[in-house]
Amino acid sequence: MHPDYKDVGKITTRTIEECSELIKALCKAERFGWFTWHPDDVTKTFNIEKTYQELLDVKETVQELLEYLIRIKLKQTWALCKSCRKSVPTNWEKCPYCRKEKA
């Protein structure tokens, strides 16, 4: 990930983008081999190294996404659904697990 763009856009969008870059790197390595490189690559970086770098980028953005989701979850008020006994946000009309109306 280029440092200039590390914080550009929403974390969800950045995670999707990094995952797609990892998928692309994995596909190229699987198709052309781990220890080959693109003919136009002046640095002649092996596919395994590019895949490894993309994997590190995904790891970093997934960690950011987890932290973001935890912050959202902590801001939410939770209660147990009276039907299925699972934890549900109090401002939801229906339980997402059993689909029953809040009692």
C-alpha positions as CSV (number, residue, x, y, z in Angstrom):
1,M,0.0,0.0,0.0
2,H,1.4,3.4,-0.9
3,P,1.9,5.5,2.2
4,D,0.3,8.6,0.6
5,Y,-3.0,6.7,0.2
6,K,-3.0,4.8,3.5
7,D,-5.9,6.8,5.0
8,V,-7.7,7.8,1.8
9,G,-11.3,6.6,1.7
10,K,-13.4,4.5,4.1
11,I,-11.7,1.6,5.8
12,T,-14.3,-0.8,4.3
13,T,-13.4,0.4,0.8
14,R,-9.7,0.2,1.5
15,T,-10.1,-3.4,2.8
16,I,-12.1,-4.4,-0.3
17,E,-9.4,-2.9,-2.5
18,E,-6.5,-4.6,-0.7
19,C,-8.3,-7.9,-0.8
20,S,-8.8,-7.6,-4.5
21,E,-5.1,-6.8,-4.9
22,L,-4.2,-10.0,-3.0
23,I,-6.6,-12.0,-5.1
24,K,-4.9,-10.6,-8.3
25,A,-1.4,-11.4,-6.9
26,L,-2.5,-15.0,-6.0
27,C,-4.1,-15.6,-9.4
28,K,-0.9,-14.4,-11.2
29,A,1.3,-16.6,-9.0
30,E,-0.9,-19.6,-9.5
31,R,-1.1,-19.0,-13.2
32,F,2.5,-18.1,-14.0
33,G,4.4,-19.5,-11.1
34,W,5.7,-18.2,-7.7
35,F,9.2,-17.5,-8.9
36,T,8.5,-15.6,-12.1
37,W,7.8,-11.9,-12.7
38,H,5.9,-9.8,-15.2
39,P,8.0,-9.2,-18.4
40,D,7.5,-5.4,-18.0
41,D,8.6,-5.4,-14.4
42,V,12.0,-3.6,-14.4
43,T,12.6,-4.6,-10.7
44,K,12.0,-8.3,-11.6
45,T,10.2,-8.9,-8.4
46,F,9.0,-12.5,-7.9
47,N,5.3,-13.2,-7.7
48,I,5.8,-14.7,-4.3
49,E,7.2,-11.5,-3.0
50,K,4.4,-9.4,-4.5
51,T,1.9,-11.8,-3.0
52,Y,3.6,-11.6,0.4
53,Q,3.5,-7.8,0.3
54,E,-0.2,-7.8,-0.7
55,L,-0.9,-10.2,2.2
56,L,0.8,-7.8,4.6
57,D,-1.4,-5.0,3.3
58,V,-4.5,-7.0,3.8
59,K,-3.4,-7.9,7.3
60,E,-3.0,-4.2,8.1
61,T,-6.3,-3.1,6.7
62,V,-8.2,-6.0,8.3
63,Q,-6.7,-5.0,11.6
64,E,-7.9,-1.4,11.1
65,L,-11.3,-2.7,10.0
66,L,-11.6,-4.8,13.2
67,E,-10.7,-1.8,15.4
68,Y,-13.3,0.3,13.5
69,L,-16.0,-2.3,14.0
70,I,-15.2,-2.7,17.7
71,R,-15.5,1.1,18.1
72,I,-18.9,1.0,16.4
73,K,-20.0,-2.0,18.5
74,L,-19.0,-0.3,21.7
75,K,-21.1,2.8,20.8
76,Q,-24.1,0.6,20.4
77,T,-26.5,-0.3,23.2
78,W,-27.1,-4.0,23.4
79,A,-29.8,-6.2,24.9
80,L,-30.8,-9.9,24.8
81,C,-33.5,-11.0,22.4
82,K,-36.4,-12.4,24.5
83,S,-37.0,-15.2,21.9
84,C,-33.5,-16.5,21.0
85,R,-31.4,-14.9,23.8
86,K,-28.8,-13.5,21.4
87,S,-27.3,-10.0,21.8
88,V,-29.1,-7.5,19.6
89,P,-28.8,-3.7,19.2
90,T,-31.6,-2.1,21.1
91,N,-32.5,0.3,18.3
92,W,-33.3,-2.6,15.9
93,E,-37.0,-3.3,15.2
94,K,-36.4,-7.1,14.7
95,C,-33.8,-9.6,15.9
96,P,-31.4,-10.4,13.0
97,Y,-31.2,-14.0,14.2
98,C,-34.8,-15.1,14.8
99,R,-36.5,-12.3,12.9
100,K,-39.0,-11.8,15.6
101,E,-40.3,-8.3,16.7
102,K,-38.8,-6.8,19.8
103,A,-40.9,-7.6,22.8
